[in-house]
Amino acid sequence: MGRIYFVRHGETVWNVENKICGATDSPLTQKGHAQALETAEKLRSMGIKADRILYSPLSRAKDTAMHIAEVTGIPAREEARLFEQNFGRYESTPRNGAEFQEAKKQFLNRFGNGETMFQLAQRIYNLLDELKAAGGDFILVAHNGIARVVNSYFYEMTNDEYAAFGIRNCEVREYIL
Protein backbone atom coordinates (compact mmCIF):
# COMPACT_ATOMS: atom_id res chain seq x y z
CA MET A 1 0.00 0.00 0.00
CA GLY A 2 1.53 3.29 -1.13
CA ARG A 3 1.06 6.84 0.01
CA ILE A 4 0.75 10.23 -1.61
CA TYR A 5 1.94 13.25 0.33
CA PHE A 6 0.51 16.30 -1.39
CA VAL A 7 2.23 19.64 -0.73
CA ARG A 8 0.99 22.95 -2.03
CA HIS A 9 3.78 25.35 -3.03
CA GLY A 10 4.89 28.18 -0.76
CA GLU A 11 3.45 31.69 -0.78
CA THR A 12 3.74 33.59 -4.09
CA VAL A 13 3.70 37.25 -5.04
CA TRP A 14 0.20 36.84 -6.49
CA ASN A 15 -1.02 34.96 -3.38
CA VAL A 16 -0.10 38.08 -1.39
CA GLU A 17 -1.90 40.24 -3.97
CA ASN A 18 -5.01 37.95 -3.85
CA LYS A 19 -4.71 37.17 -7.56
CA ILE A 20 -5.49 33.89 -9.31
CA CYS A 21 -2.15 32.43 -10.42
CA GLY A 22 -3.38 29.46 -12.44
CA ALA A 23 -1.05 28.81 -15.38
CA THR A 24 0.74 32.14 -14.82
CA ASP A 25 4.17 31.68 -13.25
CA SER A 26 4.12 33.81 -10.09
CA PRO A 27 7.36 33.35 -8.11
CA LEU A 28 7.70 32.47 -4.44
CA THR A 29 8.10 35.28 -1.95
CA GLN A 30 10.83 35.23 0.68
CA LYS A 31 8.17 33.87 3.05
CA GLY A 32 7.30 31.19 0.46
CA HIS A 33 10.91 29.97 0.39
CA ALA A 34 10.94 29.90 4.22
CA GLN A 35 7.66 27.94 4.24
CA ALA A 36 9.14 25.40 1.82
CA LEU A 37 12.21 24.91 4.03
CA GLU A 38 10.00 24.52 7.13
CA THR A 39 7.88 21.95 5.30
CA ALA A 40 10.99 20.08 4.20
CA GLU A 41 12.20 19.90 7.81
CA LYS A 42 8.75 18.73 8.91
CA LEU A 43 8.72 15.94 6.31
CA ARG A 44 12.25 14.90 7.32
CA SER A 45 11.43 14.91 11.02
CA MET A 46 8.31 12.80 10.34
CA GLY A 47 10.60 10.18 8.80
CA ILE A 48 8.88 10.26 5.42
CA LYS A 49 10.94 8.25 2.98
CA ALA A 50 9.12 8.73 -0.30
CA ASP A 51 10.47 7.11 -3.43
CA ARG A 52 10.28 10.33 -5.42
CA ILE A 53 9.12 13.93 -5.38
CA LEU A 54 7.08 14.88 -8.44
CA TYR A 55 6.51 18.58 -9.06
CA SER A 56 4.72 20.97 -11.38
CA PRO A 57 6.85 22.76 -14.00
CA LEU A 58 5.77 26.16 -12.64
CA SER A 59 8.60 27.80 -10.67
CA ARG A 60 6.61 28.18 -7.45
CA ALA A 61 6.15 24.41 -7.20
CA LYS A 62 9.60 23.55 -8.57
CA ASP A 63 11.35 25.83 -6.06
CA THR A 64 9.28 24.36 -3.21
CA ALA A 65 10.11 20.81 -4.37
CA MET A 66 13.82 21.59 -4.69
CA HIS A 67 13.91 22.83 -1.07
CA ILE A 68 12.22 19.60 0.02
CA ALA A 69 14.60 17.46 -2.04
CA GLU A 70 17.67 19.25 -0.66
CA VAL A 71 16.62 18.75 2.96
CA THR A 72 15.23 15.21 2.69
CA GLY A 73 17.55 13.73 0.06
CA ILE A 74 14.53 12.39 -1.84
CA PRO A 75 15.06 12.51 -5.63
CA ALA A 76 12.80 14.91 -7.51
CA ARG A 77 11.61 15.19 -11.09
CA GLU A 78 9.25 17.42 -13.01
CA GLU A 79 5.81 15.99 -13.86
CA ALA A 80 4.06 18.05 -16.54
CA ARG A 81 0.60 16.79 -15.56
CA LEU A 82 0.91 18.61 -12.20
CA PHE A 83 0.77 21.98 -14.03
CA GLU A 84 -1.92 24.17 -12.48
CA GLN A 85 -5.27 24.60 -14.21
CA ASN A 86 -5.40 27.36 -16.79
CA PHE A 87 -8.15 29.68 -15.57
CA GLY A 88 -8.26 31.62 -18.85
CA ARG A 89 -9.74 35.10 -18.50
CA TYR A 90 -9.64 34.82 -14.70
CA GLU A 91 -5.84 34.61 -14.49
CA SER A 92 -4.57 37.60 -12.43
CA THR A 93 -8.09 38.54 -11.25
CA PRO A 94 -9.11 38.52 -7.55
CA ARG A 95 -9.27 34.99 -6.08
CA ASN A 96 -12.46 35.84 -4.23
CA GLY A 97 -14.20 37.50 -7.19
CA ALA A 98 -17.90 36.61 -7.24
CA GLU A 99 -17.95 35.85 -10.98
CA PHE A 100 -14.99 33.45 -10.68
CA GLN A 101 -16.48 31.74 -7.62
CA GLU A 102 -19.58 30.90 -9.65
CA ALA A 103 -17.68 30.06 -12.85
CA LYS A 104 -15.52 27.43 -11.18
CA LYS A 105 -18.65 25.48 -10.19
CA GLN A 106 -19.28 24.85 -13.90
CA PHE A 107 -17.07 21.86 -14.62
CA LEU A 108 -17.19 22.22 -18.40
CA ASN A 109 -16.32 25.93 -18.31
CA ARG A 110 -13.12 26.78 -20.20
CA PHE A 111 -13.01 30.30 -18.74
CA GLY A 112 -12.65 31.65 -22.28
CA ASN A 113 -9.35 30.13 -23.38
CA GLY A 114 -8.54 27.97 -20.35
CA GLU A 115 -9.02 24.39 -19.23
CA THR A 116 -12.17 22.70 -17.92
CA MET A 117 -12.32 20.98 -14.54
CA PHE A 118 -12.97 17.71 -16.42
CA GLN A 119 -9.80 18.13 -18.49
CA LEU A 120 -7.82 18.85 -15.34
CA ALA A 121 -9.32 15.87 -13.50
CA GLN A 122 -8.54 13.53 -16.38
CA ARG A 123 -4.82 14.28 -16.36
CA ILE A 124 -4.53 14.17 -12.56
CA TYR A 125 -6.61 10.99 -12.18
CA ASN A 126 -4.49 9.33 -14.90
CA LEU A 127 -1.33 10.29 -12.99
CA LEU A 128 -2.73 8.99 -9.69
CA ASP A 129 -3.81 5.74 -11.35
CA GLU A 130 -0.24 5.29 -12.67
CA LEU A 131 1.29 5.98 -9.26
CA LYS A 132 -1.11 3.54 -7.62
CA ALA A 133 -0.18 0.83 -10.14
CA ALA A 134 3.55 1.53 -9.69
CA GLY A 135 3.36 1.23 -5.90
CA GLY A 136 5.47 3.18 -3.47
CA ASP A 137 5.28 6.53 -1.74
CA PHE A 138 5.34 9.87 -3.55
CA ILE A 139 5.44 13.54 -2.62
CA LEU A 140 3.51 15.66 -5.11
CA VAL A 141 4.31 19.37 -5.05
CA ALA A 142 1.77 21.40 -6.95
CA HIS A 143 -1.08 23.88 -6.65
CA ASN A 144 -4.40 24.51 -4.96
CA GLY A 145 -6.38 23.51 -8.07
CA ILE A 146 -4.45 20.25 -8.22
CA ALA A 147 -5.05 19.70 -4.47
CA ARG A 148 -8.78 19.91 -5.16
CA VAL A 149 -8.61 17.18 -7.82
CA VAL A 150 -6.33 14.94 -5.73
CA ASN A 151 -8.72 15.19 -2.79
CA SER A 152 -11.67 14.31 -5.06
CA TYR A 153 -9.79 11.19 -6.25
CA PHE A 154 -9.71 9.87 -2.68
CA TYR A 155 -12.93 11.30 -1.21
CA GLU A 156 -16.43 11.80 -2.52
CA MET A 157 -17.23 15.50 -2.82
CA THR A 158 -20.27 17.45 -3.94
CA ASN A 159 -19.78 20.08 -6.64
CA ASP A 160 -19.98 22.85 -4.03
CA GLU A 161 -17.47 21.08 -1.75
CA TYR A 162 -15.13 20.62 -4.70
CA ALA A 163 -15.37 24.27 -5.76
CA ALA A 164 -14.80 25.48 -2.17
CA PHE A 165 -11.94 23.08 -1.33
CA GLY A 166 -8.49 24.54 -0.77
CA ILE A 167 -5.35 24.11 1.28
CA ARG A 168 -2.83 26.58 2.70
CA ASN A 169 0.58 27.27 1.21
CA CYS A 170 2.95 24.41 2.09
CA GLU A 171 0.20 22.42 3.78
CA VAL A 172 0.84 18.66 3.62
CA ARG A 173 -2.00 16.18 3.02
CA GLU A 174 -1.50 12.41 3.23
CA TYR A 175 -3.50 9.95 1.14
CA ILE A 176 -3.39 6.15 1.07
CA LEU A 177 -3.16 4.67 -2.44
PyMOL commands that set and color helices and strands:
alter all, ss='L'
color gray80, all
select helices_A, chain A and resi 13-16+30-45+59-72+80-82+88-90+98-103+117-134+144-154+159-164
alter helices_A, ss='H'
color red, helices_A
select strands_A, chain A and resi 3-8+52-55+76-78+137-142+172-176
alter strands_A, ss='S'
color yellow, strands_A
deselect
rebuild
show_as cartoon
